Amino acid sequence: STLPSSPSLMVASATAGELLPGASAYCRFVVRGAVRAARIIVLESGPRQTVVATPAICTISSSGVWSESASNEGFQCTCAEPGVKCPLVFYNVATQAILEELSDALDFKSSQGNVVHPTKKGVLSLFYGEAGEQAERIQAEFPGSAEHACFHEVKLATQSTLFLSNSVLLIPDLLTRAECHALMDAAEIRIASEAFALASLETPEVDPGLQRLQVCYLSSEAQELSRSILHDRVLPFLEKQLPCVAEGLFGQASGLGDMAFSFSPKEPAVNRYEVGGEFKVHCDAYSVTVNVLLSDPGDFIGGGTAFWPQDVAGTEDDGDEMLLLRPRQGTGVLFNGSVMHSGRQVESGLRHLYVASFHLGDTR
């Protein structure tokens, strides 16, 4: 699917400051290749990402496809029309995907099906209040974005090279919901075990709000699933979608499955973040890092992974350069070992994240 010829890009030659909170615009969201064009209201905007509110008809269902009904979805927002509210949801998209004009876009509607106008105060109050500033990263169309149909790139700086520099790749549906639950369940069984309690006494975690459950100590099913994620999904992805990157990293663009993995210490793992749990700013220093959010939507508030451009020394307070990603459950997040990043603090609930950083060496 490509952009129609009529819309003009709102930010084509503009600064992010022109996308002020409360501004009305449009966007073409993409889920599993299906596009929904909708009106949006801007909440926060930077040079590379923008947080928006959009009609609840753009809700993604638990099965990972567009919802067919907005009646029971989203947050109820006060509208300019007296006594009327409308449902909406919040997303994080690439700033360059924000459009000034778009025909046939879905609009905000009341429960009676009438087009309505959410108030700026209502939208902002919902986002910073009831929604807990949670905005899921979602793919959106913009010129040049359709060339990578099975993944999309998040650029960390104006100057970037696909995967190799200032680049994070998102692979939708790398894991199914059932597979996410299988890894979470295996981690929780390990947490409850006497063996884990003894191991924790011997080698306590630096951060008491974070437990790292090594896959090698989880169930055989979890170990096989981890192997499949890397060997049967990530490596073929690199071969088919990024052969030049694979060649540069590993010296060959095919046959990666015959090479030997070497992992970062204590990985692959399921990271388990409790309230207050976080992972400080660091870089992994391995060829490839794979992260996958395992938790269901609504399981936690806060969290997410923060990234910084590779020429910037990341700090927890560096808001100008920092880019925070909260992908959907099961989305693969791939980046190179020089990217500074951190696991942001969980404010409530429980967050599970699969993580594996690796090199590939001589054939097995």
FILUMSE-791993 format. One line per field, with one value per residue (C-alpha): y, x, z; residue number from 1; residue in three letters. Coordinates in steps of 0.1 Angstrom, whole numbers, plus 5000, padded with zeros to 4 digits. Each point is the difference from the previous one (the first is absolute). Layout:
REM FILUMSE-791993
north	c(Y; ...)
east	c(X; ...)
up	c(Z; ...)
resi	c(NUM; ...)
resn	c(ALA; ...)
END
This chain:
REM FILUMSE-791993
north	c(5000; 5034; 5036; 5018; 5029; 5026; 5001; 5024; 4991; 5022; 4998; 4997; 5031; 5010; 4999; 4978; 5031; 5006; 4968; 5015; 4981; 5000; 5004; 4981; 4980; 4966; 4967; 4967; 4972; 4965; 4967; 4968; 5018; 5014; 5038; 5021; 5038; 5021; 5035; 5005; 5025; 5007; 4996; 5001; 5004; 4998; 4998; 4962; 4989; 5015; 4988; 5003; 4993; 4984; 4986; 4967; 4983; 4998; 4977; 4969; 4969; 4973; 4979; 5027; 5013; 5031; 5000; 5000; 5019; 5029; 4999; 4985; 5011; 5028; 5029; 5022; 5036; 5032; 5017; 5035; 4989; 5004; 4969; 4978; 4977; 4979; 4970; 5004; 4983; 5012; 4991; 5009; 5004; 5014; 5038; 4999; 4980; 5029; 5013; 5034; 4988; 4966; 4991; 4972; 4999; 4985; 5027; 5002; 4989; 4998; 4968; 5011; 5001; 5038; 5018; 5019; 5021; 4989; 5030; 5006; 5001; 4967; 4982; 5012; 4992; 4965; 4994; 5013; 4986; 4969; 4987; 5004; 5016; 4965; 5003; 4968; 5004; 4992; 4999; 5029; 5006; 5028; 5004; 4972; 4980; 4973; 4986; 4979; 4981; 4976; 5025; 5037; 5021; 5025; 5025; 5014; 5029; 5019; 4982; 4962; 4968; 4971; 4979; 5010; 5036; 5018; 4975; 4977; 4975; 4988; 4967; 4996; 4966; 4984; 4981; 4991; 5009; 4963; 4998; 5032; 4984; 4968; 5019; 5020; 4969; 4982; 5031; 5001; 4963; 5006; 5030; 4978; 4972; 4993; 4998; 5036; 5012; 4983; 5014; 5035; 4998; 4990; 5026; 5027; 5024; 5035; 5014; 4985; 5008; 4980; 4962; 4985; 4965; 4982; 4979; 4971; 4996; 5001; 4971; 4980; 5016; 5035; 4990; 4987; 5031; 5022; 4979; 5004; 5037; 5005; 4971; 4997; 5037; 5026; 4984; 4994; 5036; 5012; 4978; 5011; 5036; 5012; 4978; 5029; 5005; 4963; 4999; 5030; 4986; 4963; 4997; 4982; 5008; 4965; 4968; 5020; 4971; 4979; 5025; 4998; 5025; 5017; 5019; 5028; 4987; 4987; 5001; 4991; 5010; 5011; 5033; 5004; 5036; 5006; 5034; 5022; 4976; 5014; 4994; 5028; 5016; 4977; 4985; 4963; 4999; 4969; 4998; 4998; 5005; 4987; 5012; 4988; 5013; 4970; 5017; 5006; 5036; 5014; 4977; 5029; 5038; 5016; 4979; 5001; 5002; 5033; 5005; 5027; 5009; 4983; 5032; 5011; 4988; 4988; 5011; 4993; 5038; 5006; 5007; 5019; 4972; 4970; 4980; 4978; 4970; 4979; 4974; 4976; 4967; 4975; 5026; 4993; 5030; 4996; 5024; 4999; 4997; 5036; 5015; 5015; 4990; 4994; 4982; 5027; 4996; 4982; 5020; 4973; 4964; 4975; 5002; 4970; 5005; 4973; 5011; 4984; 5018; 4979; 4996; 4973; 4982; 4970; 4973; 4975)
east	c(5000; 5013; 4992; 4974; 5012; 4978; 5014; 5028; 5025; 4995; 5037; 5017; 5021; 4988; 5014; 4983; 4989; 4973; 4982; 4987; 4980; 4963; 5008; 4977; 5015; 4998; 5019; 4999; 5006; 5011; 4993; 5010; 5000; 4964; 4998; 4976; 5000; 4988; 4999; 5024; 5006; 5036; 5011; 5038; 5023; 5037; 5021; 4997; 4968; 4967; 4973; 4965; 4964; 4978; 4965; 4994; 4990; 5038; 5004; 5020; 4982; 5015; 5006; 5023; 4977; 4978; 4970; 4966; 4982; 5009; 4971; 5018; 5036; 5023; 4996; 4969; 5009; 4980; 4989; 4992; 4964; 4981; 4997; 5017; 5030; 5018; 5024; 5036; 5034; 5036; 5028; 5036; 5010; 5028; 4997; 5005; 4967; 4979; 4978; 4984; 4972; 4985; 4967; 4977; 5016; 4982; 4989; 4992; 4965; 4976; 4983; 4971; 5022; 5002; 5032; 5012; 5030; 5020; 5013; 5037; 4996; 4981; 5025; 5030; 4984; 4993; 5035; 5018; 4974; 4980; 5023; 5031; 5019; 4999; 5001; 5007; 5024; 4982; 5010; 4989; 5004; 5021; 5019; 5026; 4986; 4983; 5033; 5004; 4967; 5008; 5018; 5003; 5029; 5002; 5028; 5018; 5016; 4999; 5030; 4994; 5008; 4976; 5008; 5036; 4998; 4972; 4975; 4975; 4979; 4965; 4988; 4963; 4987; 5034; 4983; 4964; 4980; 5001; 5038; 5003; 4980; 5020; 5032; 4984; 4985; 5034; 5016; 4974; 5005; 5037; 4995; 4979; 5025; 5023; 5030; 4994; 4998; 5033; 5017; 4987; 5017; 5033; 4999; 4975; 4988; 5014; 4965; 4975; 4971; 5015; 5005; 5017; 4988; 5025; 4983; 5024; 4984; 4964; 4979; 5011; 4970; 5012; 5036; 4987; 4979; 5030; 5020; 4972; 4998; 5037; 5008; 4967; 4988; 5027; 5028; 4977; 4988; 5036; 5007; 4969; 4995; 5035; 5025; 5026; 4998; 5004; 5030; 5016; 4993; 5008; 5019; 4972; 4965; 4986; 5005; 4998; 4983; 5031; 5020; 5005; 4983; 5020; 4977; 5003; 5004; 4967; 4983; 4977; 4978; 4966; 5004; 4973; 4994; 4980; 4989; 5031; 5019; 5022; 5032; 5024; 5015; 5024; 5010; 5002; 5032; 4987; 4992; 4963; 4975; 4965; 4974; 4963; 4974; 4981; 4975; 4964; 4987; 4990; 5022; 5022; 5004; 5034; 5028; 5009; 5035; 5018; 5025; 5026; 5019; 5033; 5020; 4982; 5010; 4966; 4988; 4967; 4992; 5010; 4965; 5009; 5019; 4983; 4974; 4977; 4984; 4971; 4993; 4971; 5002; 5019; 5018; 5037; 5023; 5034; 5030; 5038; 5023; 5011; 4965; 4997; 4967; 4983; 4970; 4978; 4986; 4967; 4975; 4975; 4993; 5025; 5019; 5017; 5025; 5018; 5036; 5029; 5032; 5023; 5029; 5003; 5033; 5015; 4976; 4989)
up	c(5000; 4991; 5010; 4979; 4980; 5018; 5036; 5008; 5027; 5029; 5011; 4966; 5005; 5035; 5035; 5026; 5018; 4974; 5011; 5032; 5026; 4990; 4963; 4977; 4971; 4983; 4999; 4981; 5026; 4989; 5017; 4983; 4967; 5005; 4999; 5020; 4992; 5029; 5015; 5029; 5027; 5009; 5036; 4999; 4970; 4994; 4968; 4998; 5018; 5009; 5025; 4987; 5010; 4973; 4998; 5018; 4968; 4995; 5030; 4994; 5013; 5022; 4969; 4986; 4972; 4997; 5023; 4982; 5027; 5022; 5023; 5030; 4991; 5011; 5023; 5002; 4992; 5006; 4968; 4990; 4995; 5033; 5020; 4974; 5003; 4974; 5002; 4990; 5002; 5002; 4977; 4993; 4963; 4979; 4998; 4962; 4997; 5012; 4972; 4997; 4977; 4993; 4983; 5012; 5035; 5030; 5024; 5037; 5006; 5030; 5011; 4978; 4969; 4997; 4991; 5030; 5011; 5030; 5021; 5004; 5037; 5000; 4979; 5019; 5034; 4989; 4987; 5030; 5024; 4994; 4971; 5021; 4970; 4983; 4962; 4980; 4971; 4968; 4963; 4978; 4963; 4986; 4967; 4997; 5030; 4979; 4987; 5031; 5002; 5028; 5024; 5006; 5010; 5028; 4994; 5030; 4982; 4967; 4988; 5001; 4982; 5001; 5031; 5000; 5014; 5019; 4989; 5019; 4981; 5011; 4988; 5007; 5012; 5005; 5028; 5004; 5031; 5010; 4996; 5021; 5028; 4998; 5007; 5028; 5016; 4999; 5016; 5028; 5007; 5003; 5023; 5023; 5001; 5030; 4976; 4989; 5036; 5008; 4969; 5008; 5034; 4984; 4972; 5008; 4973; 5001; 4996; 5024; 4977; 4971; 4998; 4970; 4993; 4978; 4974; 5006; 5035; 4987; 4986; 4970; 4981; 5008; 4989; 4967; 4994; 5007; 4975; 4974; 5005; 4992; 4976; 4981; 5000; 5007; 4979; 4969; 5004; 4998; 4970; 4981; 5010; 5009; 4980; 4998; 5037; 5006; 4977; 5018; 5035; 4995; 4968; 4981; 4989; 5001; 5020; 5033; 5017; 4996; 5020; 5038; 5023; 5028; 5024; 5024; 5036; 5016; 4966; 4983; 5029; 5011; 5018; 5027; 5011; 5032; 5013; 5000; 4978; 4973; 4980; 5000; 4968; 4983; 4966; 4994; 4979; 4980; 4963; 5005; 5028; 4999; 5025; 5001; 5023; 5015; 5022; 4991; 4994; 5034; 5021; 5010; 4999; 4992; 4986; 4963; 4985; 4996; 4972; 4993; 4968; 4997; 5002; 5032; 5035; 5014; 5034; 5017; 4999; 4964; 4987; 4969; 4983; 5017; 4980; 5020; 4984; 5013; 4973; 4999; 5017; 4978; 4979; 4994; 5007; 4983; 5003; 4999; 5030; 4999; 5007; 5035; 5016; 5033; 5014; 5015; 5035; 5005; 5020; 5006; 4990; 4986; 4967; 4983; 4972; 4980; 4992; 4981; 4989; 4979; 4976; 4973; 4996; 4983; 4989; 5026)
resi	c(1; 2; 3; 4; 5; 6; 7; 8; 9; 10; 11; 12; 13; 14; 15; 16; 17; 18; 19; 20; 21; 22; 23; 24; 25; 26; 27; 28; 29; 30; 31; 32; 33; 34; 35; 36; 37; 38; 39; 40; 41; 42; 43; 44; 45; 46; 47; 48; 49; 50; 51; 52; 53; 54; 55; 56; 57; 58; 59; 60; 61; 62; 63; 64; 65; 66; 67; 68; 69; 70; 71; 72; 73; 74; 75; 76; 77; 78; 79; 80; 81; 82; 83; 84; 85; 86; 87; 88; 89; 90; 91; 92; 93; 94; 95; 96; 97; 98; 99; 100; 101; 102; 103; 104; 105; 106; 107; 108; 109; 110; 111; 112; 113; 114; 115; 116; 117; 118; 119; 120; 121; 122; 123; 124; 125; 126; 127; 128; 129; 130; 131; 132; 133; 134; 135; 136; 137; 138; 139; 140; 141; 142; 143; 144; 145; 146; 147; 148; 149; 150; 151; 152; 153; 154; 155; 156; 157; 158; 159; 160; 161; 162; 163; 164; 165; 166; 167; 168; 169; 170; 171; 172; 173; 174; 175; 176; 177; 178; 179; 180; 181; 182; 183; 184; 185; 186; 187; 188; 189; 190; 191; 192; 193; 194; 195; 196; 197; 198; 199; 200; 201; 202; 203; 204; 205; 206; 207; 208; 209; 210; 211; 212; 213; 214; 215; 216; 217; 218; 219; 220; 221; 222; 223; 224; 225; 226; 227; 228; 229; 230; 231; 232; 233; 234; 235; 236; 237; 238; 239; 240; 241; 242; 243; 244; 245; 246; 247; 248; 249; 250; 251; 252; 253; 254; 255; 256; 257; 258; 259; 260; 261; 262; 263; 264; 265; 266; 267; 268; 269; 270; 271; 272; 273; 274; 275; 276; 277; 278; 279; 280; 281; 282; 283; 284; 285; 286; 287; 288; 289; 290; 291; 292; 293; 294; 295; 296; 297; 298; 299; 300; 301; 302; 303; 304; 305; 306; 307; 308; 309; 310; 311; 312; 313; 314; 315; 316; 317; 318; 319; 320; 321; 322; 323; 324; 325; 326; 327; 328; 329; 330; 331; 332; 333; 334; 335; 336; 337; 338; 339; 340; 341; 342; 343; 344; 345; 346; 347; 348; 349; 350; 351; 352; 353; 354; 355; 356; 357; 358; 359; 360; 361; 362; 363; 364)
resn	c(SER; THR; LEU; PRO; SER; SER; PRO; SER; LEU; MET; VAL; ALA; SER; ALA; THR; ALA; GLY; GLU; LEU; LEU; PRO; GLY; ALA; SER; ALA; TYR; CYS; ARG; PHE; VAL; VAL; ARG; GLY; ALA; VAL; ARG; ALA; ALA; ARG; ILE; ILE; VAL; LEU; GLU; SER; GLY; PRO; ARG; GLN; THR; VAL; VAL; ALA; THR; PRO; ALA; ILE; CYS; THR; ILE; SER; SER; SER; GLY; VAL; TRP; SER; GLU; SER; ALA; SER; ASN; GLU; GLY; PHE; GLN; CYS; THR; CYS; ALA; GLU; PRO; GLY; VAL; LYS; CYS; PRO; LEU; VAL; PHE; TYR; ASN; VAL; ALA; THR; GLN; ALA; ILE; LEU; GLU; GLU; LEU; SER; ASP; ALA; LEU; ASP; PHE; LYS; SER; SER; GLN; GLY; ASN; VAL; VAL; HIS; PRO; THR; LYS; LYS; GLY; VAL; LEU; SER; LEU; PHE; TYR; GLY; GLU; ALA; GLY; GLU; GLN; ALA; GLU; ARG; ILE; GLN; ALA; GLU; PHE; PRO; GLY; SER; ALA; GLU; HIS; ALA; CYS; PHE; HIS; GLU; VAL; LYS; LEU; ALA; THR; GLN; SER; THR; LEU; PHE; LEU; SER; ASN; SER; VAL; LEU; LEU; ILE; PRO; ASP; LEU; LEU; THR; ARG; ALA; GLU; CYS; HIS; ALA; LEU; MET; ASP; ALA; ALA; GLU; ILE; ARG; ILE; ALA; SER; GLU; ALA; PHE; ALA; LEU; ALA; SER; LEU; GLU; THR; PRO; GLU; VAL; ASP; PRO; GLY; LEU; GLN; ARG; LEU; GLN; VAL; CYS; TYR; LEU; SER; SER; GLU; ALA; GLN; GLU; LEU; SER; ARG; SER; ILE; LEU; HIS; ASP; ARG; VAL; LEU; PRO; PHE; LEU; GLU; LYS; GLN; LEU; PRO; CYS; VAL; ALA; GLU; GLY; LEU; PHE; GLY; GLN; ALA; SER; GLY; LEU; GLY; ASP; MET; ALA; PHE; SER; PHE; SER; PRO; LYS; GLU; PRO; ALA; VAL; ASN; ARG; TYR; GLU; VAL; GLY; GLY; GLU; PHE; LYS; VAL; HIS; CYS; ASP; ALA; TYR; SER; VAL; THR; VAL; ASN; VAL; LEU; LEU; SER; ASP; PRO; GLY; ASP; PHE; ILE; GLY; GLY; GLY; THR; ALA; PHE; TRP; PRO; GLN; ASP; VAL; ALA; GLY; THR; GLU; ASP; ASP; GLY; ASP; GLU; MET; LEU; LEU; LEU; ARG; PRO; ARG; GLN; GLY; THR; GLY; VAL; LEU; PHE; ASN; GLY; SER; VAL; MET; HIS; SER; GLY; ARG; GLN; VAL; GLU; SER; GLY; LEU; ARG; HIS; LEU; TYR; VAL; ALA; SER; PHE; HIS; LEU; GLY; ASP; THR; ARG)
END
